């Protein structure tokens, strides 16, 4: 029975870390496409501006980003049964933010591929920072201390 619980906990931890990493990459991809659409291009699979389009504000991509965030929060609440899985989620989000901050390049430079582009944009996205803050806040135990009655 104990090994079953440990195996389930470690599986939840791995699933939580993978879902978090995929979420960061998807957020980064959409963020790169949003930036490109506002500047008049779409990013192709090599990470370079590939298709010229009319400059516009892509509201549907913003809506997609919001829905992905809601789904990520729901998945986090569902999977984060153990403290280890919560720590894994915070670790992946924190690592993505730090790595992207160190590797961030200006938009004019070419990033080698779409995976790298998505990782960088996902790490520096304010949405990823908001997810990180929400997960950290969820980890902190809230203990209310009422003043003693006289």
VEXMARVO-991585 format. One record per atom (N, C-alpha, C, CB): x, y, z; chain; atom name; residue in three letters; residue number from 1. Coordinates in Angstrom, 3 decimals, m for minus. Last residue first. Glycine has a CB too. Layout:
# VEXMARVO-991585
((X Y Z) A CA ALA NUM) ...
***
This chain:
# VEXMARVO-991585
((m11.498 38.648 25.438) A N UNK 150) ((m11.305 39.029 26.842) A CA UNK 150) ((m12.547 38.791 27.644) A C UNK 150) ((m10.898 40.480 26.956) A CB UNK 150) ((m10.133 36.507 22.958) A N UNK 149) ((m11.276 37.204 23.527) A CA UNK 149) ((m11.025 37.503 24.990) A C UNK 149) ((m12.555 36.381 23.360) A CB UNK 149) ((m7.218 37.023 20.955) A N UNK 148) ((m7.921 36.336 22.045) A CA UNK 148) ((m9.064 37.186 22.588) A C UNK 148) ((m6.944 35.990 23.175) A CB UNK 148) ((m7.525 37.480 17.425) A N UNK 147) ((m7.093 37.960 18.737) A CA UNK 147) ((m7.872 37.259 19.845) A C UNK 147) ((m7.271 39.486 18.840) A CB UNK 147) ((m6.841 34.816 15.194) A N UNK 146) ((m7.815 35.732 15.777) A CA UNK 146) ((m7.280 36.225 17.120) A C UNK 146) ((m9.207 35.042 15.947) A CB UNK 146) ((m4.999 34.165 12.518) A N UNK 145) ((m4.871 34.224 13.973) A CA UNK 145) ((m5.858 35.289 14.489) A C UNK 145) ((m3.379 34.558 14.407) A CB UNK 145) ((m5.010 31.912 9.950) A N UNK 144) ((m5.599 33.122 10.486) A CA UNK 144) ((m5.502 33.100 11.990) A C UNK 144) ((m7.054 33.275 10.039) A CB UNK 144) ((m2.837 30.844 7.671) A N UNK 143) ((m3.280 30.602 9.038) A CA UNK 143) ((m3.763 31.917 9.589) A C UNK 143) ((m2.143 29.996 9.924) A CB UNK 143) ((m2.220 29.363 4.716) A N UNK 142) ((m2.883 30.539 5.280) A CA UNK 142) ((m3.408 30.185 6.663) A C UNK 142) ((m4.039 31.037 4.356) A CB UNK 142) ((0.803 28.239 3.456) A N UNK 141) ((m0.371 27.924 4.271) A CA UNK 141) ((m0.950 29.200 4.888) A C UNK 141) ((m0.006 26.908 5.380) A CB UNK 141) ((1.711 28.607 0.173) A N UNK 140) ((1.859 29.201 1.501) A CA UNK 140) ((0.611 28.877 2.314) A C UNK 140) ((2.086 30.750 1.412) A CB UNK 140) ((0.924 27.649 m2.273) A N UNK 139) ((1.759 26.798 m1.422) A CA UNK 139) ((1.862 27.317 0.007) A C UNK 139) ((3.144 26.677 m2.015) A CB UNK 139) ((m0.434 29.700 m3.488) A N UNK 138) ((m1.198 28.513 m3.113) A CA UNK 138) ((m0.400 27.608 m2.175) A C UNK 138) ((m1.612 27.737 m4.362) A CB UNK 138) ((1.674 31.407 m4.049) A N UNK 137) ((0.665 31.822 m3.078) A CA UNK 137) ((m0.147 30.632 m2.589) A C UNK 137) ((m0.260 32.872 m3.687) A CB UNK 137) ((2.904 29.877 m6.026) A N UNK 136) ((3.620 30.151 m4.778) A CA UNK 136) ((2.637 30.567 m3.697) A C UNK 136) ((4.689 31.249 m4.984) A CB UNK 136) ((0.884 29.988 m7.966) A N UNK 135) ((1.282 28.694 m7.403) A CA UNK 135) ((2.017 28.891 m6.086) A C UNK 135) ((2.168 27.915 m8.397) A CB UNK 135) ((0.787 32.762 m8.508) A N UNK 134) ((m0.396 32.046 m8.009) A CA UNK 134) ((m0.054 30.722 m7.358) A C UNK 134) ((m1.367 31.809 m9.132) A CB UNK 134) ((3.368 33.238 m9.488) A N UNK 133) ((2.922 33.901 m8.257) A CA UNK 133) ((1.711 33.191 m7.657) A C UNK 133) ((2.582 35.374 m8.536) A CB UNK 133) ((3.261 31.668 m11.816) A N UNK 132) ((4.249 31.389 m10.775) A CA UNK 132) ((3.824 32.007 m9.455) A C UNK 132) ((5.629 31.913 m11.183) A CB UNK 132) ((1.244 32.989 m13.235) A N UNK 131) ((1.050 31.599 m12.821) A CA UNK 131) ((2.009 31.227 m11.691) A C UNK 131) ((1.247 30.650 m14.017) A CB UNK 131) ((2.567 35.447 m13.595) A N UNK 130) ((1.329 35.407 m12.811) A CA UNK 130) ((1.018 33.986 m12.348) A C UNK 130) ((0.155 35.960 m13.633) A CB UNK 130) ((4.656 34.605 m15.233) A N UNK 129) ((4.964 35.171 m13.910) A CA UNK 129) ((3.727 35.179 m13.017) A C UNK 129) ((5.519 36.600 m14.051) A CB UNK 129) ((3.172 33.885 m17.449) A N UNK 128) ((3.925 32.857 m16.729) A CA UNK 128) ((4.287 33.349 m15.335) A C UNK 128) ((5.198 32.468 m17.506) A CB UNK 128) ((2.235 36.416 m18.167) A N UNK 127) ((1.281 35.382 m17.807) A CA UNK 127) ((1.961 34.260 m17.034) A C UNK 127) ((0.603 34.829 m19.053) A CB UNK 127) ((4.434 37.813 m18.974) A N UNK 126) ((3.808 38.190 m17.696) A CA UNK 126) ((2.805 37.151 m17.223) A C UNK 126) ((3.117 39.542 m17.826) A CB UNK 126) ((7.047 35.861 m20.323) A N UNK 125) ((5.654 36.281 m20.416) A CA UNK 125) ((5.120 36.690 m19.044) A C UNK 125) ((4.793 35.155 m21.010) A CB UNK 125) ((9.506 34.777 m20.263) A N UNK 124) ((9.424 36.209 m19.974) A CA UNK 124) ((7.998 36.741 m20.054) A C UNK 124) ((10.305 36.979 m20.932) A CB UNK 124) ((9.017 32.081 m20.889) A N UNK 123) ((9.636 32.433 m19.615) A CA UNK 123) ((9.514 33.898 m19.261) A C UNK 123) ((11.071 32.059 m19.637) A CB UNK 123) ((7.933 32.211 m23.445) A N UNK 122) ((7.135 31.681 m22.345) A CA UNK 122) ((7.696 32.053 m20.988) A C UNK 122) ((7.036 30.187 m22.454) A CB UNK 122) ((10.076 33.171 m24.949) A N UNK 121) ((8.885 34.009 m24.792) A CA UNK 121) ((7.988 33.512 m23.660) A C UNK 121) ((8.095 34.049 m26.097) A CB UNK 121) ((11.806 30.918 m24.624) A N UNK 120) ((12.209 32.268 m24.209) A CA UNK 120) ((10.990 33.148 m23.985) A C UNK 120) ((13.135 32.906 m25.259) A CB UNK 120) ((10.273 28.811 m25.654) A N UNK 119) ((10.798 28.738 m24.291) A CA UNK 119) ((11.162 30.125 m23.782) A C UNK 119) ((12.023 27.813 m24.231) A CB UNK 119) ((9.788 29.659 m28.272) A N UNK 118) ((8.663 29.465 m27.349) A CA UNK 118) ((9.130 29.426 m25.905) A C UNK 118) ((7.914 28.180 m27.684) A CB UNK 118) ((12.426 29.673 m29.269) A N UNK 117) ((11.635 30.901 m29.263) A CA UNK 117) ((10.490 30.795 m28.263) A C UNK 117) ((11.090 31.200 m30.668) A CB UNK 117) ((13.043 26.961 m29.063) A N UNK 116) ((13.802 27.949 m28.283) A CA UNK 116) ((13.033 29.255 m28.165) A C UNK 116) ((15.174 28.206 m28.923) A CB UNK 116) ((11.123 25.992 m30.905) A N UNK 115) ((11.154 25.502 m29.530) A CA UNK 115) ((11.883 26.500 m28.627) A C UNK 115) ((11.836 24.116 m29.462) A CB UNK 115) ((11.811 27.214 m33.318) A N UNK 114) ((10.554 27.581 m32.667) A CA UNK 114) ((10.504 27.121 m31.215) A C UNK 114) ((9.382 26.994 m33.430) A CB UNK 114) ((15.323 28.178 m33.377) A N UNK 113) ((14.158 27.373 m33.752) A CA UNK 113) ((12.944 27.763 m32.926) A C UNK 113) ((14.455 25.878 m33.578) A CB UNK 113) ((17.228 30.382 m32.961) A N UNK 112) ((17.458 29.256 m33.866) A CA UNK 112) ((16.233 28.428 m34.259) A C UNK 112) ((18.429 28.365 m33.253) A CB UNK 112) ((16.253 33.724 m33.376) A N UNK 111) ((16.369 32.625 m32.425) A CA UNK 111) ((16.350 31.342 m33.248) A C UNK 111) ((15.206 32.648 m31.340) A CB UNK 111) ((17.666 36.652 m34.510) A N UNK 110) ((17.033 35.396 m34.904) A CA UNK 110) ((17.302 34.341 m33.846) A C UNK 110) ((17.545 34.924 m36.284) A CB UNK 110) ((16.835 39.950 m33.348) A N UNK 109) ((17.771 38.842 m33.531) A CA UNK 109) ((17.008 37.560 m33.861) A C UNK 109) ((18.638 38.645 m32.266) A CB UNK 109) ((14.738 41.652 m32.875) A N UNK 108) ((15.376 41.718 m34.182) A CA UNK 108) ((16.320 40.544 m34.413) A C UNK 108) ((16.131 43.023 m34.329) A CB UNK 108) ((13.953 41.341 m30.247) A N UNK 107) ((13.095 40.779 m31.284) A CA UNK 107) ((13.763 40.784 m32.660) A C UNK 107) ((11.793 41.547 m31.346) A CB UNK 107) ((16.781 40.430 m28.171) A N UNK 106) ((15.857 41.391 m28.766) A CA UNK 106) ((15.083 40.765 m29.927) A C UNK 106) ((16.619 42.632 m29.248) A CB UNK 106) ((16.629 37.576 m26.018) A N UNK 105) ((17.281 38.328 m27.081) A CA UNK 105) ((16.291 39.338 m27.625) A C UNK 105) ((17.799 37.389 m28.208) A CB UNK 105) ((17.191 35.871 m23.005) A N UNK 104) ((16.307 36.725 m23.797) A CA UNK 104) ((17.107 37.561 m24.781) A C UNK 104) ((15.477 37.635 m22.887) A CB UNK 104) ((18.533 34.214 m21.303) A N UNK 103) ((18.692 33.965 m22.735) A CA UNK 103) ((17.886 34.915 m23.603) A C UNK 103) ((18.300 32.557 m23.050) A CB UNK 103) ((17.855 35.020 m18.737) A N UNK 102) ((19.271 34.979 m19.109) A CA UNK 102) ((19.464 34.879 m20.619) A C UNK 102) ((19.956 33.806 m18.427) A CB UNK 102) ((15.082 34.759 m18.840) A N UNK 101) ((15.678 36.059 m18.532) A CA UNK 101) ((17.145 36.121 m18.906) A C UNK 101) ((15.517 36.370 m17.064) A CB UNK 101) ((14.872 32.051 m19.284) A N UNK 100) ((14.456 32.976 m20.332) A CA UNK 100) ((15.017 34.375 m20.086) A C UNK 100) ((12.930 33.028 m20.417) A CB UNK 100) ((15.815 31.080 m16.826) A N UNK 99) ((16.511 30.730 m18.069) A CA UNK 99) ((16.142 31.688 m19.193) A C UNK 99) ((16.181 29.290 m18.481) A CB UNK 99) ((13.882 32.189 m15.055) A N UNK 98) ((15.303 32.527 m14.927) A CA UNK 98) ((16.049 32.245 m16.223) A C UNK 98) ((15.941 31.742 m13.773) A CB UNK 98) ((11.478 31.020 m16.039) A N UNK 97) ((11.617 32.474 m15.921) A CA UNK 97) ((13.089 32.876 m15.867) A C UNK 97) ((10.882 32.986 m14.669) A CB UNK 97) ((12.041 28.280 m15.868) A N UNK 96) ((11.689 28.882 m17.159) A CA UNK 96) ((11.885 30.389 m17.124) A C UNK 96) ((10.237 28.550 m17.534) A CB UNK 96) ((12.444 28.015 m13.108) A N UNK 95) ((13.543 27.738 m14.035) A CA UNK 95) ((13.283 28.355 m15.399) A C UNK 95) ((13.754 26.235 m14.177) A CB UNK 95) ((9.840 28.594 m12.206) A N UNK 94) ((10.976 29.438 m11.824) A CA UNK 94) ((12.168 29.250 m12.745) A C UNK 94) ((11.387 29.144 m10.399) A CB UNK 94) ((8.408 26.458 m13.362) A N UNK 93) ((8.079 27.845 m13.697) A CA UNK 93) ((9.242 28.780 m13.374) A C UNK 93) ((6.820 28.293 m12.943) A CB UNK 93) ((9.738 24.292 m12.121) A N UNK 92) ((9.721 24.409 m13.578) A CA UNK 92) ((9.400 25.844 m13.996) A C UNK 92) ((8.695 23.431 m14.186) A CB UNK 92) ((9.276 24.873 m9.373) A N UNK 91) ((10.634 24.737 m9.903) A CA UNK 91) ((10.672 24.914 m11.418) A C UNK 91) ((11.211 23.378 m9.528) A CB UNK 91) ((6.500 24.820 m9.184) A N UNK 90) ((7.218 26.066 m8.897) A CA UNK 90) ((8.627 26.021 m9.474) A C UNK 90) ((7.276 26.322 m7.381) A CB UNK 90) ((6.132 22.090 m9.821) A N UNK 89) ((5.533 23.137 m10.649) A CA UNK 89) ((6.251 24.463 m10.436) A C UNK 89) ((4.034 23.287 m10.332) A CB UNK 89) ((7.517 20.871 m7.697) A N UNK 88) ((7.934 20.631 m9.077) A CA UNK 88) ((7.387 21.706 m10.008) A C UNK 88) ((7.473 19.248 m9.543) A CB UNK 88) ((5.986 21.707 m5.529) A N UNK 87) ((7.379 22.163 m5.627) A CA UNK 87) ((7.901 21.966 m7.045) A C UNK 87) ((8.277 21.406 m4.617) A CB UNK 87) ((3.676 20.266 m6.125) A N UNK 86) ((3.635 21.736 m6.082) A CA UNK 86) ((5.040 22.316 m6.199) A C UNK 86) ((2.966 22.224 m4.777) A CB UNK 86) ((4.608 17.670 m5.874) A N UNK 85) ((4.151 18.130 m7.183) A CA UNK 85) ((4.048 19.649 m7.228) A C UNK 85) ((2.800 17.503 m7.525) A CB UNK 85) ((5.227 17.649 m3.121) A N UNK 84) ((6.286 17.432 m4.116) A CA UNK 84) ((5.856 17.918 m5.495) A C UNK 84) ((6.664 15.947 m4.180) A CB UNK 84) ((2.786 17.877 m1.866) A N UNK 83) ((3.700 19.017 m1.790) A CA UNK 83) ((4.815 18.880 m2.828) A C UNK 83) ((4.299 19.136 m0.371) A CB UNK 83) ((0.069 16.581 m3.829) A N UNK 82) ((1.166 16.455 m2.877) A CA UNK 82) ((2.054 17.702 m2.917) A C UNK 82) ((1.999 15.190 m3.177) A CB UNK 82) ((m1.835 17.341 m5.689) A N UNK 81) ((m2.268 16.755 m4.436) A CA UNK 81) ((m1.172 16.712 m3.387) A C UNK 81) ((m2.780 15.380 m4.676) A CB UNK 81) ((m2.130 18.774 m8.258) A N UNK 80) ((m1.247 19.147 m7.150) A CA UNK 80) ((m1.737 18.633 m5.806) A C UNK 80) ((m1.103 20.645 m7.089) A CB UNK 80) ((m4.003 18.214 m10.193) A N UNK 79) ((m2.834 17.338 m10.080) A CA UNK 79) ((m2.035 17.598 m8.800) A C UNK 79) ((m1.931 17.519 m11.292) A CB UNK 79) ((m5.993 20.191 m9.956) A N UNK 78) ((m6.364 18.777 m10.019) A CA UNK 78) ((m5.178 17.862 m9.690) A C UNK 78) ((m6.911 18.441 m11.407) A CB UNK 78) ((m4.655 22.591 m10.037) A N UNK 77) ((m5.473 22.291 m8.856) A CA UNK 77) ((m5.842 20.808 m8.797) A C UNK 77) ((m6.749 23.149 m8.860) A CB UNK 77) ((m3.529 22.341 m12.611) A N UNK 76) ((m2.673 22.428 m11.422) A CA UNK 76) ((m3.459 22.059 m10.169) A C UNK 76) ((m2.081 23.847 m11.280) A CB UNK 76) ((m5.824 22.412 m14.184) A N UNK 75) ((m4.987 21.201 m14.173) A CA UNK 75) ((m4.072 21.193 m12.951) A C UNK 75) ((m4.144 21.108 m15.470) A CB UNK 75) ((m6.659 25.036 m13.638) A N UNK 74) ((m7.532 23.905 m13.302) A CA UNK 74) ((m6.738 22.602 m13.234) A C UNK 74) ((m8.668 23.776 m14.335) A CB UNK 74) ((m4.472 26.422 m14.681) A N UNK 73) ((m4.791 26.548 m13.258) A CA UNK 73) ((m5.682 25.394 m12.808) A C UNK 73) ((m5.481 27.900 m12.972) A CB UNK 73) ((m4.674 25.686 m17.372) A N UNK 72) ((m3.466 25.349 m16.611) A CA UNK 72) ((m3.724 25.429 m15.109) A C UNK 72) ((m2.310 26.287 m16.997) A CB UNK 72) ((m7.151 26.772 m18.062) A N UNK 71) ((m6.974 25.317 m18.101) A CA UNK 71) ((m5.749 24.887 m17.300) A C UNK 71) ((m6.845 24.835 m19.550) A CB UNK 71) ((m6.486 29.464 m17.786) A N UNK 70) ((m7.548 28.897 m16.942) A CA UNK 70) ((m7.425 27.379 m16.905) A C UNK 70) ((m8.951 29.311 m17.462) A CB UNK 70) ((m4.509 29.627 m19.794) A N UNK 69) ((m4.197 29.906 m18.394) A CA UNK 69) ((m5.228 29.334 m17.441) A C UNK 69) ((m4.084 31.388 m18.177) A CB UNK 69) ((m6.017 29.084 m22.046) A N UNK 68) ((m4.935 28.165 m21.679) A CA UNK 68) ((m4.537 28.383 m20.226) A C UNK 68) ((m3.711 28.357 m22.607) A CB UNK 68) ((m7.662 31.344 m22.018) A N UNK 67) ((m8.255 30.018 m21.834) A CA UNK 67) ((m7.203 28.972 m21.460) A C UNK 67) ((m8.983 29.589 m23.107) A CB UNK 67) ((m5.721 33.373 m22.477) A N UNK 66) ((m6.527 33.374 m21.255) A CA UNK 66) ((m7.126 31.997 m20.984) A C UNK 66) ((m7.642 34.418 m21.354) A CB UNK 66) ((m4.829 32.621 m25.023) A N UNK 65) ((m3.891 32.677 m23.897) A CA UNK 65) ((m4.631 32.639 m22.564) A C UNK 65) ((m3.026 33.943 m23.982) A CB UNK 65) ((m7.177 32.969 m26.487) A N UNK 64) ((m6.587 31.630 m26.369) A CA UNK 64) ((m5.620 31.564 m25.199) A C UNK 64) ((m5.866 31.240 m27.667) A CB UNK 64) ((m7.397 35.743 m26.257) A N UNK 63) ((m8.431 34.893 m25.672) A CA UNK 63) ((m7.916 33.473 m25.490) A C UNK 63) ((m9.691 34.892 m26.548) A CB UNK 63) ((m5.138 36.446 m27.728) A N UNK 62) ((m5.227 36.847 m26.320) A CA UNK 62) ((m6.275 35.996 m25.598) A C UNK 62) ((m5.578 38.358 m26.198) A CB UNK 62) ((m5.919 35.455 m30.177) A N UNK 61) ((m4.756 34.857 m29.513) A CA UNK 61) ((m4.723 35.237 m28.035) A C UNK 61) ((m3.452 35.300 m30.204) A CB UNK 61) ((m8.033 37.128 m30.725) A N UNK 60) ((m8.308 35.692 m30.580) A CA UNK 60) ((m7.127 34.969 m29.931) A C UNK 60) ((m8.620 35.062 m31.951) A CB UNK 60) ((m6.904 39.654 m31.038) A N UNK 59) ((m7.712 39.398 m29.843) A CA UNK 59) ((m7.961 37.915 m29.629) A C UNK 59) ((m9.038 40.128 m29.940) A CB UNK 59) ((m4.208 40.864 m32.257) A N UNK 58) ((m4.884 39.560 m32.364) A CA UNK 58) ((m5.651 39.201 m31.098) A C UNK 58) ((m3.868 38.467 m32.667) A CB UNK 58) ((m4.106 43.850 m33.829) A N UNK 57) ((m4.069 43.310 m32.479) A CA UNK 57) ((m4.860 42.007 m32.467) A C UNK 57) ((m4.643 44.331 m31.442) A CB UNK 57) ((m2.066 44.135 m36.799) A N UNK 56) ((m3.336 44.143 m36.087) A CA UNK 56) ((m3.128 43.608 m34.683) A C UNK 56) ((m4.399 43.311 m36.835) A CB UNK 56) ((m0.675 44.650 m39.941) A N UNK 55) ((m0.520 44.842 m38.500) A CA UNK 55) ((m1.893 44.918 m37.855) A C UNK 55) ((0.303 46.121 m38.190) A CB UNK 55) ((m1.031 42.055 m42.310) A N UNK 54) ((m1.384 43.407 m41.911) A CA UNK 54) ((m1.238 43.524 m40.397) A C UNK 54) ((m2.830 43.765 m42.364) A CB UNK 54) ((1.917 40.015 m42.717) A N UNK 53) ((0.472 40.215 m42.599) A CA UNK 53) ((0.220 41.676 m42.255) A C UNK 53) ((m0.151 39.266 m41.517) A CB UNK 53) ((4.362 37.915 m44.033) A N UNK 52) ((3.963 39.299 m43.763) A CA UNK 52) ((2.444 39.385 m43.739) A C UNK 52) ((4.551 40.273 m44.827) A CB UNK 52) ((5.857 35.151 m42.642) A N UNK 51) ((4.749 35.613 m43.461) A CA UNK 51) ((4.405 37.032 m43.060) A C UNK 51) ((3.519 34.683 m43.319) A CB UNK 51) ((8.180 34.821 m40.980) A N UNK 50) ((8.037 34.143 m42.259) A CA UNK 50) ((6.990 34.728 m43.170) A C UNK 50) ((7.726 32.738 m42.030) A CB UNK 50) ((10.655 35.519 m38.720) A N UNK 49) ((9.425 36.057 m39.312) A CA UNK 49) ((9.265 35.530 m40.726) A C UNK 49) ((9.439 37.605 m39.312) A CB UNK 49) ((11.914 32.413 m37.372) A N UNK 48) ((12.108 33.689 m38.057) A CA UNK 48) ((10.774 34.211 m38.563) A C UNK 48) ((13.108 33.541 m39.224) A CB UNK 48) ((11.645 29.881 m36.450) A N UNK 47) ((11.790 30.945 m35.467) A CA UNK 47) ((12.022 32.307 m36.085) A C UNK 47) ((12.911 30.627 m34.547) A CB UNK 47) ((11.019 27.879 m38.137) A N UNK 46) ((12.444 28.076 m37.894) A CA UNK 46) ((12.695 29.184 m36.878) A C UNK 46) ((13.158 28.398 m39.196) A CB UNK 46) ((8.277 27.988 m38.455) A N UNK 45) ((8.835 26.935 m37.605) A CA UNK 45) ((10.328 27.082 m37.340) A C UNK 45) ((8.580 25.604 m38.230) A CB UNK 45) ((7.558 31.575 m38.395) A N UNK 44) ((7.473 30.223 m38.954) A CA UNK 44) ((8.185 29.234 m38.028) A C UNK 44) ((8.091 30.175 m40.382) A CB UNK 44) ((5.508 34.153 m37.200) A N UNK 43) ((6.752 33.414 m37.009) A CA UNK 43) ((6.582 32.011 m37.577) A C UNK 43) ((7.151 33.359 m35.503) A CB UNK 43) ((4.149 36.801 m39.109) A N UNK 42) ((3.943 35.569 m38.357) A CA UNK 42) ((5.267 34.825 m38.295) A C UNK 42) ((2.829 34.684 m39.004) A CB UNK 42) ((3.907 40.420 m38.899) A N UNK 41) ((4.451 39.166 m39.427) A CA UNK 41) ((4.011 37.999 m38.564) A C UNK 41) ((5.987 39.223 m39.503) A CB UNK 41) ((3.289 42.934 m37.711) A N UNK 40) ((3.028 42.682 m39.115) A CA UNK 40) ((3.657 41.436 m39.698) A C UNK 40) ((3.473 43.816 m39.879) A CB UNK 40) ((3.278 43.500 m35.049) A N UNK 39) ((4.336 44.134 m35.847) A CA UNK 39) ((4.217 43.819 m37.335) A C UNK 39) ((5.697 43.692 m35.347) A CB UNK 39) ((1.226 41.994 m34.073) A N UNK 38) ((1.154 43.443 m33.840) A CA UNK 38) ((2.224 44.192 m34.631) A C UNK 38) ((1.305 43.748 m32.346) A CB UNK 38) ((2.151 39.470 m34.807) A N UNK 37) ((0.953 40.008 m35.454) A CA UNK 37) ((0.832 41.512 m35.241) A C UNK 37) ((m0.296 39.306 m34.924) A CB UNK 37) ((4.383 39.153 m33.067) A N UNK 36) ((4.560 39.221 m34.513) A CA UNK 36) ((3.369 39.841 m35.211) A C UNK 36) ((4.809 37.849 m35.069) A CB UNK 36) ((3.106 39.052 m30.582) A N UNK 35) ((4.064 40.116 m30.872) A CA UNK 35) ((4.276 40.273 m32.369) A C UNK 35) ((5.396 39.836 m30.183) A CB UNK 35) ((1.589 36.720 m31.012) A N UNK 34) ((0.926 37.987 m30.706) A CA UNK 34) ((1.860 39.146 m31.023) A C UNK 34) ((0.485 38.036 m29.222) A CB UNK 34) ((3.600 34.822 m31.388) A N UNK 33) ((2.696 35.107 m32.493) A CA UNK 33) ((1.942 36.418 m32.269) A C UNK 33) ((1.708 33.956 m32.675) A CB UNK 33) ((4.759 34.877 m28.835) A N UNK 32) ((5.574 35.228 m30.003) A CA UNK 32) ((4.678 35.571 m31.194) A C UNK 32) ((6.530 34.067 m30.369) A CB UNK 32) ((2.574 33.975 m27.317) A N UNK 31) ((3.118 35.313 m27.087) A CA UNK 31) ((3.972 35.780 m28.256) A C UNK 31) ((3.939 35.337 m25.807) A CB UNK 31) ((2.335 31.362 m28.294) A N UNK 30) ((1.249 32.319 m28.536) A CA UNK 30) ((1.737 33.748 m28.325) A C UNK 30) ((0.050 32.026 m27.610) A CB UNK 30) ((4.785 30.345 m27.344) A N UNK 29) ((4.461 30.321 m28.769) A CA UNK 29) ((3.384 31.347 m29.089) A C UNK 29) ((4.003 28.919 m29.197) A CB UNK 29) ((4.505 30.701 m24.550) A N UNK 28) ((5.568 31.372 m25.294) A CA UNK 28) ((5.291 31.440 m26.776) A C UNK 28) ((6.873 30.678 m25.066) A CB UNK 28) ((2.372 28.999 m24.004) A N UNK 27) ((2.243 30.426 m23.712) A CA UNK 27) ((3.293 31.219 m24.486) A C UNK 27) ((2.381 30.688 m22.194) A CB UNK 27) ((3.623 26.605 m24.726) A N UNK 26) ((2.447 27.060 m25.470) A CA UNK 26) ((2.223 28.555 m25.239) A C UNK 26) ((1.190 26.254 m25.050) A CB UNK 26) ((5.696 26.493 m22.802) A N UNK 25) ((6.007 26.514 m24.231) A CA UNK 25) ((4.828 27.020 m25.056) A C UNK 25) ((6.410 25.121 m24.702) A CB UNK 25) ((4.214 26.405 m20.416) A N UNK 24) ((5.147 27.512 m20.647) A CA UNK 24) ((5.476 27.621 m22.132) A C UNK 24) ((6.444 27.319 m19.822) A CB UNK 24) ((2.865 23.956 m20.814) A N UNK 23) ((2.112 25.202 m20.690) A CA UNK 23) ((3.003 26.406 m20.961) A C UNK 23) ((1.487 25.314 m19.298) A CB UNK 23) ((5.009 22.172 m20.744) A N UNK 22) ((4.234 22.313 m21.982) A CA UNK 22) ((3.433 23.609 m21.958) A C UNK 22) ((3.290 21.103 m22.178) A CB UNK 22) ((5.773 22.511 m18.052) A N UNK 21) ((6.711 22.831 m19.130) A CA UNK 21) ((5.973 23.021 m20.455) A C UNK 21) ((7.770 21.722 m19.266) A CB UNK 21) ((3.421 21.606 m16.759) A N UNK 20) ((3.904 22.974 m16.563) A CA UNK 20) ((4.848 23.385 m17.686) A C UNK 20) ((4.610 23.106 m15.207) A CB UNK 20) ((3.336 18.963 m17.550) A N UNK 19) ((2.231 19.851 m17.922) A CA UNK 19) ((2.657 21.310 m17.786) A C UNK 19) ((0.986 19.571 m17.047) A CB UNK 19) ((5.729 18.071 m16.309) A N UNK 18) ((5.569 18.043 m17.771) A CA UNK 18) ((4.458 18.976 m18.243) A C UNK 18) ((5.276 16.620 m18.242) A CB UNK 18) ((5.152 18.448 m13.560) A N UNK 17) ((6.296 19.129 m14.174) A CA UNK 17) ((6.169 19.173 m15.696) A C UNK 17) ((7.603 18.431 m13.781) A CB UNK 17) ((2.900 16.763 m13.276) A N UNK 16) ((2.793 18.195 m12.985) A CA UNK 16) ((3.935 18.976 m13.636) A C UNK 16) ((2.789 18.433 m11.467) A CB UNK 16) ((4.036 14.279 m13.893) A N UNK 15) ((2.967 14.822 m14.736) A CA UNK 15) ((2.835 16.323 m14.520) A C UNK 15) ((1.626 14.120 m14.440) A CB UNK 15) ((5.832 14.046 m11.740) A N UNK 14) ((6.340 14.076 m13.124) A CA UNK 14) ((5.294 14.673 m14.064) A C UNK 14) ((6.728 12.650 m13.596) A CB UNK 14) ((3.995 14.019 m9.604) A N UNK 13) ((5.052 15.023 m9.662) A CA UNK 13) ((5.591 15.165 m11.083) A C UNK 13) ((6.187 14.660 m8.698) A CB UNK 13) ((2.451 11.774 m10.132) A N UNK 12) ((1.814 13.091 m10.119) A CA UNK 12) ((2.851 14.198 m10.235) A C UNK 12) ((0.990 13.275 m8.841) A CB UNK 12) ((4.446 9.846 m9.781) A N UNK 11) ((3.821 10.011 m11.092) A CA UNK 11) ((3.142 11.366 m11.189) A C UNK 11) ((2.808 8.889 m11.356) A CB UNK 11) ((4.938 10.125 m7.065) A N UNK 10) ((6.011 10.445 m8.004) A CA UNK 10) ((5.468 10.611 m9.417) A C UNK 10) ((7.087 9.356 m7.978) A CB UNK 10) ((2.409 9.338 m6.071) A N UNK 9) ((2.918 10.674 m5.794) A CA UNK 9) ((4.024 11.063 m6.770) A C UNK 9) ((3.431 10.754 m4.365) A CB UNK 9) ((2.291 6.693 m6.944) A N UNK 8) ((1.289 7.649 m7.414) A CA UNK 8) ((1.776 9.073 m7.211) A C UNK 8) ((m0.047 7.437 m6.688) A CB UNK 8) ((4.443 5.623 m5.497) A N UNK 7) ((4.456 5.585 m6.962) A CA UNK 7) ((3.463 6.587 m7.541) A C UNK 7) ((4.131 4.169 m7.467) A CB UNK 7) ((3.522 6.004 m2.889) A N UNK 6) ((4.752 6.665 m3.319) A CA UNK 6) ((4.820 6.712 m4.843) A C UNK 6) ((5.990 5.941 m2.746) A CB UNK 6) ((1.260 4.343 m2.929) A N UNK 5) ((1.106 5.764 m2.667) A CA UNK 5) ((2.329 6.536 m3.134) A C UNK 5) ((0.862 6.009 m1.184) A CB UNK 5) ((2.482 1.871 m3.373) A N UNK 4) ((1.476 2.364 m4.309) A CA UNK 4) ((1.297 3.866 m4.158) A C UNK 4) ((0.139 1.646 m4.094) A CB UNK 4) ((4.019 1.579 m1.106) A N UNK 3) ((4.713 1.748 m2.389) A CA UNK 3) ((3.757 2.245 m3.465) A C UNK 3) ((5.359 0.425 m2.831) A CB UNK 3) ((1.955 1.236 0.785) A N UNK 2) ((2.828 2.401 0.872) A CA UNK 2) ((3.553 2.644 m0.452) A C UNK 2) ((3.842 2.221 2.006) A CB UNK 2) ((0.831 m1.192 0.000) A N UNK 1) ((0.000 0.000 0.000) A CA UNK 1) ((0.869 1.247 0.000) A C UNK 1) ((m0.942 0.003 1.208) A CB UNK 1) 
***
